Amino acid sequence: MGIKIKTQLIVLLSFIVVFTGVFYVARTIFLREYLELEQKFFLLNVGRLESLLEEYAIYLQGITVDYAYWDDSYEFINNPTQEFIESSLGDNAFVSNRFSYLLYQDLEGDVVYEKYFDIISETVQTTPASLKNEVTRITPEETVTGYVVVDNKTYLISKSKVRDSSGESDPNGYLSFVQLVDKYVIDRIESTVKYPVVILNEFVPPKSFETLSTEDSVFVVLTDNEHKKAVLPMPQLLASQSPYIVLSYPREIYQQGNETIQAFGYALLAIFAIMNLPGFLTLEYIVIRPITRLGESVSKITASKTMTIRLPVDGPNEIKRLAHQINLLLDQISILKKEDESNEAELTYNLKQLETKNSELTQTKQAILNVLDDAKALEIDLRTERDRAQAILSSMGEALVVLDRSLRVVVINPTAEKLLGVTAKDILGVSWREVVSVYVGGEIVQEIQGSFAKSAKSHKTVVTRIEDNHYYKTKSGKFFPVVSVTTPIEGLGAVKVFKDATEEIHKRETIERLVKERTSELVKAKDEISKGWIVQQREKAKLTASINAMDMGYIMTDEKLNVTLTNKAVSQLLGDPTKKEWTKEELKDAFGDQLDIVKLLTNAMVNKSELGVSEVAVKDLFLRLFINPISMSVENNDTIGVVMLMEDITQAKQLEASKDEFFAVASHELRTPLTTIRGNASLIKDHYASTLADPIINEMIQDIYDSSVRLIGLVNEYLGVSRLEQGRLSFSLAKTAVKKSIEEAVNEVTVQAEEKKLTLKIDDIENDLSVNADQSKLKEVLINLLGNAIKYTDKGTVTIGATRINDTVEFYVTDSGIGISPQKVPLLFKKFQQAGEKVLTRDTKRSTGLGLYISKKLVEGMAGSMYLKSTEYGRGSTFAFSLPIVI
Amino acid sequence: MLRSVTILLIEDDPLIQKMYKNAFKFEGYDMLTANDGLEGIELAKSKKPSIILLDIMMPKLNGLDALKILKSDPDTKDIPVVMLTNLADEHDAEGALSKGALKYIVKSEHDPKEIIDVVKDVVAKNG
């Protein structure tokens, strides 16, 4: 935003603020005056209306009293005659006084005479019943007058007791005159008060309204922009419903005030504008314009980048000086710039020269490097080839020598060096015959007859075998049999691969001896088999008898799983008692889909291992299976078949189930009376403790309560153990958050810890650590460990935490309690053991000792393990358990 | 405000019945009692209690079967049922909760006032 706009905005803003302030203050003061004036005139008019209504009423009351205290009226009630009416109250009297109704009554209120007159049509008509009722009903003390609504019409009624003119006689009746408040009357009111009026039969004030009061009445004021309305009750007649009259007073004074204020506002606006204009113009021409011009010139110089343009030096002193200073600065910059330009041209030329030379040099260097790289690559290839050949030679298990055409050693590998007891360095270039002497069948062989010579001569590979009886004798005197392969290398010599044949000769001799021995054994065995067969038959009969006598089913198969032997029990157990023999397929069918028995037997065969199936249902029975592979003998464990035993465990299972049910029922029956003891003790504690005078009774009841709770705990633990041992507990394993489980368990034991004034501490645990566990059982284990720690600790801290160790999470609970003596440690996780004390001196507050046992079993049920991590007798212990982690 | 609540206890043991009746009386509640499942269902249908406390091991009709009948009868299916028993077997508890019981409470593990709190809580939530 430019300085010009900013200045204009500031001027405008301050103008608006000042104008608004002045205008509103003035308006408030002026308008208050006008409003007061308006209120004064409004009240004046309301007062005028009130007195007018009063006046009408007083006028009618005057006429009524005149007639009522007239002897003729008095006479008329005693003796009503038509002449009196015609002479004194004829139609003319009704018209001139605008009477609508006349009523004479005796003291009992019975009608003596009535006349209803319609002033519009000037005829006598029947009295409307409701008007008659209303007028008849009124019983004045002396005289009453007021406005009344009857049948939605407004009437002014005046009623008086009738007396004789002396005024001292007793009254003998009542006289009433009634005027209808019609349009004629309203016009008269309007012409008197000069403002419109309306009569309302009833009026409900709006939710918010203003009231005002004059000397005579309280009335409601309704104000809008156009009118101020006064709603006043008309003078009332006894307790009758009175109508309301509404005066609409136009707000001319208020509007006039508003207009004046508006005119004042415009005037003020004009004055402010005129006052501000010169200041604004001065600012514009003397300050803003020159500055703007200066700014534009400087931008022009910057944009053109030539230093030739100069600023115009005009405007007020300060700006003139500024422009002059900038021009001086520009002059200096121009001079400096020219110097720079000439230097730069020279530098650019030199630089180009350098660049050309540099690129030439770079190319030359690259060419040299390429040649070097090629040479290096070639060298590496060669070296690799050589190393590979060397490696093959060195790693060879066989000895190798290469001889040249003069039969001198050219190459020898480490195996050959070792075998011949020489080093390469000593024999390279030496004649082969000086290294070894060759013997065939005990006679030395001349060089010309050796393998090298033969091979070189024949250009063929020469092989010497064990049978050829070749021996080498080294310089050190070592003598050994040799097998070798000699191959000619055209134009170079020959290569010979050879080996010490001592071991092979020995092996061959051993085999020959064994074959001889076995042959003689076989001859002997053949004789004995014919004798042994009879013995074997007898043994087999015995075995079959005992197998048949067994309760267990017995099945034997050969290595192809064909059934070779079964006993009677097999047919019994598989539900077909008359069947004598079983085939593999029939067995498979008998077990059905429950268990693939052939697959199981095959497994036992192949893996050569024992297998067991703890429980399988076949027909109505539960069977337990034991499968054993049959081996030839201890030394030779080739499997030649499988034996399977089948045990009927139906009864044992039934027994187990009934034991389980027994436990459930027994614990239920034990709990029921205990619930009553606990519950009633608790009710006495809660509701009668204060009424029992003797504190000992309260204590006894507390003891009953504590004991029953403890006994319930015992029952629960026994049931828990029985379930665990029957394997009846089912675990629903799922991903379980470690931190949450620990926090929940700690919550459960907080009260216990507080009672003993122990600090419970949770170590930092990773937020997203989870284990595969049964959530409720994990909590039970944690509560148990925490409970134990609290029980065995008298002061200090119990700490719980969990850390990740490889694929498991280790939970630990550390206490600062009594610790566990070394001789008690092995008993810790056993049933009914408490490491803390001897059985007979058990602290009765402590538990059954089943807790750790149960906890360990629960952890094991969740594929974990529990252990005592550390303990120091007298200083405290750490119990821990681990569970598989879930990521 | 809660005093107009009707509680039905279905329980065969007279001593337990008496105890809970007393306990609820201290708090100003009236308690209907039934001695077995059949009687309980009749009372539930005729008196429309605000809550039913239901035992499991009972003569004539056990609690789990009674629960099944209560939850299938349109007259009684909306009445909250809390199992109040001494059978602590997880299978029983899971069975009862899956048949529509709101809670499963083992009597021996709680003082009567805790049962009252549970009833207040359930009635307030269903009220």
Boltz contact constraints between the chains, C-beta under 6 A:
constraints:
  - contact:
      token1: [A, 668]
      token2: [B, 86]
      max_distance: 6.0
  - contact:
      token1: [A, 668]
      token2: [B, 87]
      max_distance: 6.0
  - contact:
      token1: [A, 671]
      token2: [B, 86]
      max_distance: 6.0
  - contact:
      token1: [A, 671]
      token2: [B, 108]
      max_distance: 6.0
  - contact:
      token1: [A, 672]
      token2: [B, 13]
      max_distance: 6.0
  - contact:
      token1: [A, 672]
      token2: [B, 86]
      max_distance: 6.0
  - contact:
      token1: [A, 674]
      token2: [B, 108]
      max_distance: 6.0
  - contact:
      token1: [A, 675]
      token2: [B, 107]
      max_distance: 6.0
  - contact:
      token1: [A, 675]
      token2: [B, 108]
      max_distance: 6.0
  - contact:
      token1: [A, 676]
      token2: [B, 15]
      max_distance: 6.0
  - contact:
      token1: [A, 676]
      token2: [B, 16]
      max_distance: 6.0
  - contact:
      token1: [A, 676]
      token2: [B, 19]
      max_distance: 6.0
  - contact:
      token1: [A, 679]
      token2: [B, 19]
      max_distance: 6.0
  - contact:
      token1: [A, 679]
      token2: [B, 112]
      max_distance: 6.0
  - contact:
      token1: [A, 680]
      token2: [B, 19]
      max_distance: 6.0
  - contact:
      token1: [A, 682]
      token2: [B, 111]
      max_distance: 6.0
  - contact:
      token1: [A, 683]
      token2: [B, 23]
      max_distance: 6.0
  - contact:
      token1: [A, 683]
      token2: [B, 112]
      max_distance: 6.0
  - contact:
      token1: [A, 687]
      token2: [B, 26]
      max_distance: 6.0
  - contact:
      token1: [A, 712]
      token2: [B, 108]
      max_distance: 6.0
